[in-house]
Amino acid sequence: MAAPCLPAIRFRDGTVEFPVHHMRGGTSTGLVLWERLVPRDLELREALLRLLMGVPASGRAPGNRQITGLGRGAATSNKVFFADTETVDGQPRLVSTLAQLAAEHADIDWGVNCGNMSAALQLWAQDVDLLTDGTIEIRNTNTGVLTRSRMTRAPDDGFELAAIPGVAGRYPGVDLFLQRPVGARTGRLLPTGQPMDRIAGRHVSCVDVAVPMLIARAADFGITGDESPQTLGADATLMRALRETWVEGGLRMGLRHRDGRLMDAAALARSETVPKICLVSPPRAGGHVSVRYFTPQSAHATMAVSGGCCLAAAVLTPGTVAHAVSIGASVLGPDVAAHRVDIENPAGILEATVVARAAVGSIDIDSVAYRRSAQILLRGHVPLYGASDALVASLLALRSDACVAASCSMGTPSRGQ
């Protein structure tokens, strides 16, 4: 493998410039940053993220368009992954940590992984020569979930290309396999102990596979399930009802902050990431179930991969809302086998494969697999105008440390470096 071609912090025209890979993974976009260049102090780390993505430095800024940064409005375009390598049993693997930002406020959520943006991680690692192609393992620190990522070389030495719903064209294909994804946040497939509950006056299933999620019938919220995400997101009455549901559901699931504190109703009401919520209806286009998905504050344009994996597992779990609404899905047997679940969403059909077997009163899930595509949108440096003295000092110190670690020569801070 070639020597690592790792990014470097530089100093130009009196301003620190931070290296980024702006990337697309699946139907999400965001940044991938080299972990070693990011301050360990959480306050400084979050200050850096806000500068990079163009979100408020503090408080709220309704209508913020993020014109000073690389974020773009929707939650699906406000993701940042930190990545680096570690060695386990003599083999290298990636370690990833996700930060979820929002356009209109300064809060940053560190509580979940992103299945779509995870597809960009192996491509990033290969682009900077940290890892070779083939199959690699990724450990996500937000959830503890292990993912195997596989990219395949084409005869022309490029990558095999893939087309996925919601993305026009064909790009490097990535196959991802979530290993033992049950209970990513709660430790249980069914966090409330049963496949269906009465929450906010409606039948709801609480399921935790890759991400904690509430699943309810679209009809119970007065919609058909055919509506566009834009229509649903603009429906203030619906969004209030969904918020009431995810807050009560999150309390019943016992969701916690990353530091272990239980989330209260106020924290759940403003959360950008947990719990997800989806409204399901019978399939109309040859799939097994149809869905409209919320992240939870906004309607998703397609179907998030982590949420899709959770919904696919719920479709196969007897007694859940998803199982009752679905048509034609597999019936699990006593032996571990692969079961495909096709999820209709506004962009097409998301195909998920659940490797599982029937268990007493539930199911036992080994892994969930899905296919995405990824691309590098831009490699470059972002000048950090307005960075605090503390952040600048921290970054310049990390610049020197990373230089030694990478055995490179970056010189002293001056114009053009």
Buried (B, 14 or more C-beta within 10 A) or exposed (E): EEEBEBBBBBBBEEBBBBBBBBBBBBBBBBBBBBBBBBBEEEEBBBBBBBBBBBBBEEEEBEEBEBEBBBBBBBBBBBBBBBBBBEEEEEEBBBBBBBBBBBBBBBBBBBBBBBBBBBBBBBBBBBBBEBBEBEEBBBBBBBBEBBBBBBBBEEEEEEBBEBEBBBBEEEBBBBBBBBBEBBBBBBEBBBBBEEBBBEBBEBBBBBBBBBBBBBBBBBBBBEBEBEBEBEEBBEBEEBBEBBBBBBBBBBBBBBBBBEEEEEBEEEBBBBBBBBBBBBBBBBBEEEBBBBBBBBBBBBBBBBBBBBBBBBBBBBBBBEBBBBBBBBEEBBEBEEEBEEBEBBBBBBBBBBBBBBBBBBEEEBBBBBBBBBBBBBBBBEBEBBBBEEBBEEBBBBBBEBBEEBBEEBEEEBEEBEEEB
